[in-house]
Each structure stands twice: as structure tokens, then as C-alpha cells.
Amino acid sequence: MKKSNFITLGVESSCDETGIALYSSNQGLIANSLFSQSDIHAKYGGVVPEIASRDHIQRVIPLINEVLTSTKLSLLDINGVCYTAGPGLAGALLVGASIAKSIAWSLNIPALAVNHMEGHLLSPLLEQNKLKPPFLALLVSGGHTMLVDVKDIGDYKILGESLDDAAGEAFDKTAKIMGLGYPGGVALAKLAKSGNEKMFEFPKPMTNRPGLDFSFSGLKTFARNTFIKYPKQKADIAKAFEVAITKTLMIKCKKALEQTKHNTLIVAGGVGANVSLRSELNNMGEKLKVKLFYPRLEFCTDNGAMIALAGHLRLLKGQKDESYEINIRPRWSLEEL
């Protein structure tokens, strides 16, 4: 795709955030808008897929109009459309894919399916254009926890991943057990600030065995049993839980860095915004002389900017969907790219 200024429209609708963004070859990210459904799902204590899908339907077009208006552009200025095709909730993915493909078809421009996790992986590039592979990536979100050897953009090897609950999922479930509301991860981290780290010591799962996989389901159960025994010590339990998660992630990152010999680590995904985790990893980075990169906080959670960027890079290489047929991939591994 050889245009002096190629503008890509990105559409994110994999779960409970509707994200729309515009990415330009000349200016980088030029517009980004997001609607979070967290308040809608709060009374249910978690994401309700059907409600999420219906809300995406109401949000996508107004958000597209919003980013176009903010940049004084029209759809005719768009050169390519990319959308999250997976992994994610099937109904939610279909909303974004349908609208993106319809826009591309009507304008006779290329459309491209984007892997949601690749979007997270590349999100630090929204901040740091000098960041280049190879590097190690820690992706920590509500649905995924994985360590990825990034040999090049599009060339990924998963070194380890969650075998049951992802880190973000464990945060949310533990918060729910303690009655902290939804979204629970943020509430638990906030409560942990007032906790005494020395009151409880939680296990750091799978850190004393070979391999780089994760398992946080047992840690969640440990927290539940501790809460049943000490119901008045919520803050201390929250602190112990957060410390166990962050130290587990740090230990696994250290092992992965030693294994790959990389001297750069990027951290992305919703849990990547956790202050305790960033502090732990920064300390590790200083000791190992490893450079760390994070996206800004607003790009840690799901957003359209990361999808626009990931799709833009691939569209410029000439990649595009073979047809305007609407296809999604609720399960889609990075290694299949």
C-alpha cells in the first residue's frame, strides 16, 4: 500500500469495551474514542455476553462519527479498515466485524482481521517508535496471561500461558469473593494499598518448577479460604494476593529473559496498569539491565488504538482479507498469525 498518508480505521469490540481509532502514516494516532460497559455489567458481577453485543451495536457508529468529526475527516478519507476478529466473545466480535466489513465494502478499500492479543502486544509502539523486535512480551489481561518471544512483528512464539484463570480473571474473582464489586481487579488493587504485606504470605504458583506456564486458580482458592477464616482483614488479604500475583509474574519474566537472552521487556494488558506489578518489574529490570516498555494507562485495557496500529502495520505490508465475507475467530492463537 503506497500512499503518502495512509489512514486506517480500527474497530475493537471483543468484550465489554467499544473502541474506535484512526491511525495515520504521517501523524501516528490521530483519534481515539472508547466506551466502557463496566457500569452496565456491574449489577451482574461480570460481563453478560448478550448485553455486551447489544451495546456494541449502539456504540460503534456514533463512535466512528465522533473520531471522524474530531479530525475533520470523512469516511472517504479512510484507506483501510481493521477490526478485532478474535479472541473474544463471538457476538461482540461479530458486531465490529460486520460494521468494519460493510464500511470497507462500500468504499472498496481493504479490510483486515486483527488478533486482539497482537493489538495488546504492539500497544507500547503507540508510545515508543524506537522500540523494535526482538523482545520479550508479558501480556496480562482479564482473559489471558502469557509470555511471548517476539522475534519480529508477526513472528511470535508463546513461551508460557495461563492453564486456568488468567491473572486479571483471578483478580476479579477474588474481589468478588470478598464483596468488592465489579470491576473487581481495580477495587482489589486499591484496597491492597492499605494492607499489611507482613500479615499473610500467599503461595506463588508454579514458580518452583520448570516451564513458564501460569496457574492462578489455586491462588484464588487460597485467598477464599483465608478470607473465610479472617473476614475482617480484607485489606491484608488483598495485599497478600496482589504481592503473590506480581512476584509470580516477575519470577516468570526473569526466567523467560534468561531463556531468550533478550534485554527488552514490554508489558501490556489491563493488569499491566497495576502499580505494584510495574514497581516489581522495574526493580527487576534495573538489576538485570533490561529495558522495560509499557503503553500509557489508557491503552492497557482494550481500546481501538492498538487495533488501528496493528492493522495499519499489516495493511502497509499489503496484507488484507481475501474477501468481504464476515468471519471471526473467538479462539485465535498468536502463533497462528
N, C-alpha and C positions, 0 to 999 in steps of 0.2 A: 504494500500500500504506500505509494509515494505521493503524499500531499504535503504542501508546505506547513499546513496546520491541520492535522487530523484530529477531529473531535469525537470522543467516544462517550456514549451514554451508558451508564452502568445501573443495573436494577438488582437489588438484593431483597429477597423475600423468603428466606429459608426457614424462618421460625417465627419469632414474635416481634421483629423489627422490620419496618419497611424503609429501605434506604435507596435514595436516588442520587446520582452524582454525574458530573461532567468532567472529563479529563482531556486536556489539550496537549498536543505535541510541543507547542511553543511555551505554554504557561503552566503546565502541570495541572493540578487540581484547580478547577475554576469555579465549581459549585458543588455543594454537598448538602443534602437535606435528609432528615431522619425522623420517623415517628415510631416511638416505642409503645408496645401494647402492655407494658408491665402493670399499669393500673387496671387494665381490663381483666387481666388474668389473676390479679391479686386475691380476689374473693374466692377463687377456686384453689389457691395454693400451688398453682403450676399452670403451664401452658395447655390450653384446650385446643387441639389441632383445628377443629371445625370453626371455632370462633376466630382463631388466628387467620385462617384462609379468608373468611368473610371480611375481616377488617382490612386485609391486604387489598382486596378488590376495591374498597372505598378509598384507599390512600394512594395507590400508585399513580393514577392520572393527575390528581391535584399536586402531588409532589413533583412530578415531571414538569408540569406547568410552572411550578414555583422556581425550580432551578433554571428553566429557560428564561423566565421573566427577570430573574436576578442577574443574568448575564446578557440580557437584551438579545438573546438568540432565538431562533425558531427551529422547529424540527427539521427544516430544510438545510440547516447548518450542520446537522449531525452526519458524520461519515460512517459510523458503525455503532451497533448496539450489542452490549453483552449483558448476560443475566446469570444468576446463580441457578445451576441445574442440579446441584447436589453437593454434598449430602445435606439432608434436611427433611422436613415434613412434606410429604407428597402433595397434599392440597395446596400448601403455601407456595411450594416451588412452581406448581402449575400456573398460579396467578401471574407471577413475574415472567415466566417463560412465555405464556400466551400473549401478554401485552408487548413484551420485547420483540417477539417474532412478528407480531402484527405490525408494529411500527417499522421494522426492518423491511418486511414485505411491501408495505405501502410506499416506502421511499426507495425501494430497490437498492438497498445497501446491505452489507454483510451483517449477519448476526453470529454470535459466538457464545457457546455454553462455557461457563466458568465454574471451576471447582471451588466451593466455599472455603475449604481449608487452604488452597493456594492463595486465595484472597488474603486470609489472615497472615499466611507466611510472608507474603510480599508487602504487607501494610507498612513495615518500617521504611520502605522505599519512598513512601509519601513524605517522609521527613528528611531522608538522607540519600541523596542521589549518588554519593560516592561509595555506598555500600554495594559490594559486588561479591558473588559466589567465588570460591566455595566457602560455606559457613555451616554452623550447626543451628538448627531452629528448635525451640521449645514452643509448642502450640498448646495452650491451656485454656479451655473454654468450658461451657456448661455441658457440652456433649462429647468433647474429645480432649485427650491428653496424649501427646506424642512427641517423640524426639525424632527429628528428620535430618538426615545428611543431605544438604543442598549442594550438589556438585555443580549445577548450573540452573538457570531458570527453566523449569520444565523437566529437570532431571533430579528426581528425588528418591531417596531410599529411607524407608521408615525403620529406625533402629529399635524403637520400643514404643508401645502404646498401652492404653488402659485396657485391662482384661475384663473389667466390670464397670463400676462407677468411675466416671471421669472426675478430675479434681473439682471442677465447678459444680458438677452434679452432687458430689459429696458435701460441698459447702452448703448447697441449697437444702439437701435432705436433712443435714444435721441441724441447720437453722430451723427447719420445720419441726423437728423433734423437740426442740427447745422453745417452740412457740414464738419465733422471732419474726414471723410474717414472710411475705414474698415481695420482691426477690430476696431470698434469704442470704446469699453469699455476701452481699454488701452489708446487710444488717449484722451478720456474724462478725465480719472484719471490724466493724465499728465498735461492737461490744467488746471485742478482744483487746482493744486499746486500753481498757480499764482493768483487764485481767492480770493476775499474778502468774507469771510464767513458771514460778517455782512450786506452785501448788500441785500440779499434776504433770506427769510425763506420759505422753501417749506414744504408742509404737510408731515406727517409721517403716511402713510396709514394703517388703521385697528389697530392702537396701542391703541385706546381709547375704544375698545370693547372687549368682552370676546373671547377666542379662540386664536389659534396660526397660523391660515392661513395667507397668504400674498396676496397682490394685488398691482402691480406696474404700471398697465396700466394708471390709473388716474394720477399718478405722472408724467409719461411721457407726458401726455396731458398738465399738469400744466407747465412743462418745455417748451413745444412747445409754449404755449400761452405767456409765459414770454419772450421767445426768439423773438417772433413776435413783442412784444412791446419794447424790449430793445436789438435789434440785435447786437449792438456794445459791449455788455457786456457778451461775450461768457464765459470768464474765471469765472466770478462771478456766472453765471448760472450753469456752470459745477460744481463749488464748492458747491453751494446750493443743487444741485441734488445729488451729492455724499454724502453730510452730511445727507440728508434725508434718503437715502438708508441705510447707515451704522448705523444711530441711530435707524431706524426701525428694522433692523436685531438684534441690541444689545438689544432693548427693548423686542423683542420676545424671544431671547435667555434667558434673565433674567427670564421671566415668565415661560419658559419651565424648567429651572433649579429649580425654586421654586416648580414647579408642580411635577417634578420627584424626587427631593431631591438628584440629582446627584452632585458630586463635581468635575467632569471631563467633559470638553467640547472639542470636536475635530471639526475643521473647514476645509472643503475640497471643491474642485471645483475651477474653474477658477477665480471667484470673490474672493475666499479665499486668493488670492495673493494680493488683494488691500491693500495698506499700511494704508489708513485711517481706513478701517474696522478692520484690525489687531490691530491698536492702540486703537480703541474704545473698542474692546472685551478684550484686555489685561488690560485696566483700569478697566473694569467691573470685570474681573477675580480677580484682586488684592483686590477690595472692598469686593467681595463675598467669597474670599478664594477658588476660583475654579481654577483648573489646566487646562491650555489650550495646545492643541497639533495641529500642522499643518504639512502637508507634505512640503518638500522643494519646492521652487517655480516651478521647472521644472516638479514636479508631481502634481501641482494644476490643470493644464489643462489636457486634455485627453492624455493618454500615455499607453504603453504596460506593464510597470512595475506593475501598480496597478492591471491589469487584470491577469498577471502572478502570483502575490501574492494571489489574491482572489481565483483563480483557484487552485493554489498549496495547499492552506489550505484545500480545499474541496476534492481534489484528494487524499490527505493523509488520509482523513477520509473514503476513499473507494467510494466516490461519483463519478459517471460518467454518460455520456449519455447512454441511453439504446441501441442505435443503431448508425450507421454511417450515418443515414438519415440526410439531411441538413434541419434544422428548425431554424427559427429566431422568435423573439418576439419584434417587433417595439414598442409595448406598454407592459411594464412589471414592475409591482409594486414590491417594496422591500418586501411588506407584503405577496407576493405570493411565496417567497422563502421557 
